[in-house]
Amino acid sequence: MSLVLRNLQRAVPLRRARLREKVQAVRRALWVQRFDLGVVCVDNRKIQPINRIYRDKNTPTDMLSFPFHEDLKAGKIPQPDFPDDYNLGDIFLGVEYIFQHCKENEDYYDILTVTATHGLCHLLGFTHSTEADWQKRYQKEKQVLKELSRHKGARFQPLSKGLF
């Protein structure tokens, strides 16, 4: 199914083809390429009010996810009854925030890929509200990023290593 990738910002340069290729690889690694997915790239000015409305945090952030299938058990692939329900949801990437927080030795597109992976895991029911949930999500991200690293020749690591 389709990947819709929108760039609604002009704060930082973004090569959509490069990001699309990496997000498609993540979808394949998670076995969800038959589902529609929306990825919307926004700046700090656009993501801050969304973060305030949905998370009650009046600050920019790196990523927000909005699942199509609510209450999914972590790691369970949705089993839709209707063709229109083959949708994972939407990920908003705060590309300006991500760019501003990249370290000098980090590749911006690699960090976008890791952040999108985190968002896709959220769309598949992984959370980090408890330490046990955090561990499950972290292990899944680590597994996906390890596979991605093997295919892309990069060294992707989850962003939230040791943060719980």
Secondary structure, DSSP 8 states (H G I E B T S, - for coil): --EEEEE---SS---HHHHHHHHHHHHHHTT-TTSEEEEEEE-HHHHHHHHHHHHS--S--SEEEEESSTT--TT-----SSGGG-EEEEEEEEHHHHHHH--TTS-HHHHHHHHHHHHHHHHTT---SSHHHHHHHHHHHHHHHHHHHHHHT-----TTTT--
